[in-house]
Amino acid sequence: MQLPDVLSGMQTFGSEHAGELATETMLIEGVNDDVARLDAVAAFVASLQPRTAYLAVPTRPTAEPGIHGPDEAEMTRAFQTFAGHLPRVEYLIGYEGDTFVAVGD
């Protein structure tokens, strides 16, 4: 599967989904945090018309060494870029801890 197929599937899902939609965009320093990519991703996410667009950074150890999120200034720029395209943008940047709990089936 190629990226255009994934994006097309997201657009199809977004247009057919009757409930509330939320998106989560993981930002990686040097990969997708430059101005042009942020604007392109924000425009695409806006086309999905989510209720909330979340911006995330890695908060747990990554499979590849040296992978981490943008610094605070870059995160602010990302937030402002997304907020220019979307009515509701939120950060997901805090470490959730090591506790994992499952309930029910």
C-alpha positions in Angstrom: 0.0 0.0 0.0 1.3 3.5 -0.9 0.8 6.8 0.9 -1.7 8.1 -1.7 -3.9 5.0 -1.0 -3.8 5.6 2.8 -4.7 9.3 2.3 -7.5 8.4 -0.1 -8.8 5.9 2.5 -8.8 8.5 5.2 -10.8 10.9 3.0 -13.3 8.2 2.2 -13.7 7.3 5.8 -14.0 11.0 6.8 -16.7 11.6 4.3 -18.7 8.5 5.2 -18.3 8.5 9.0 -21.4 9.8 10.7 -20.0 10.3 14.1 -17.3 12.7 15.5 -13.9 12.4 13.9 -10.6 13.2 15.6 -7.1 13.0 14.1 -3.7 12.6 15.7 -0.6 13.8 13.9 2.7 12.6 15.3 5.4 15.2 14.8 9.0 14.0 14.4 11.9 16.5 14.4 13.5 16.7 11.0 10.8 14.5 9.3 7.6 16.4 9.2 8.1 19.5 11.3 9.2 22.0 8.6 6.9 24.8 7.4 5.9 23.3 4.1 5.1 19.9 5.4 3.2 21.3 8.4 1.1 23.4 6.1 0.4 20.5 3.8 -0.5 18.1 6.6 -2.7 20.7 8.3 -4.6 21.4 5.0 -5.1 17.7 4.5 -6.3 17.1 8.1 -8.7 20.1 7.6 -10.2 18.5 4.5 -11.2 15.6 6.8 -13.2 18.1 9.0 -12.3 16.5 12.3 -13.9 17.8 15.5 -10.5 17.9 17.1 -7.0 17.7 15.6 -4.4 16.4 18.1 -0.7 17.1 17.7 1.5 14.5 19.3 5.2 13.8 20.0 6.9 10.6 21.0 6.5 10.2 24.7 7.8 6.6 25.0 11.1 5.2 23.9 11.1 4.8 20.1 12.2 1.7 18.1 14.8 3.8 16.3 17.5 5.7 18.2 17.6 9.4 17.9 13.9 9.9 17.1 12.2 12.6 19.1 9.7 15.4 18.8 10.3 19.0 17.8 11.4 21.5 20.4 8.9 23.8 22.1 9.3 26.6 19.5 8.6 24.1 16.6 5.6 22.7 18.5 4.3 26.2 18.9 4.7 26.8 15.1 3.0 23.5 14.4 0.1 24.4 16.6 -0.3 27.8 15.0 -0.1 26.3 11.5 -2.8 23.7 12.4 -4.9 26.4 14.1 -4.8 28.4 10.9 -6.6 25.5 9.2 -8.7 24.0 11.9 -11.1 25.2 14.6 -9.9 22.9 17.4 -6.3 21.8 17.9 -4.9 20.2 21.0 -1.5 18.9 22.2 -0.9 15.3 23.2 2.6 15.8 24.6 2.6 14.4 28.2 4.1 11.1 29.3 1.2 8.8 30.3 3.2 6.7 32.7 4.1 3.0 32.7 0.8 1.7 34.1 -1.4 -0.2 31.7 -4.8 -1.3 32.8 -7.4 -3.4 31.0 -11.0 -3.9 32.1 -13.7 -6.2 31.0 -13.3 -8.4 28.0 
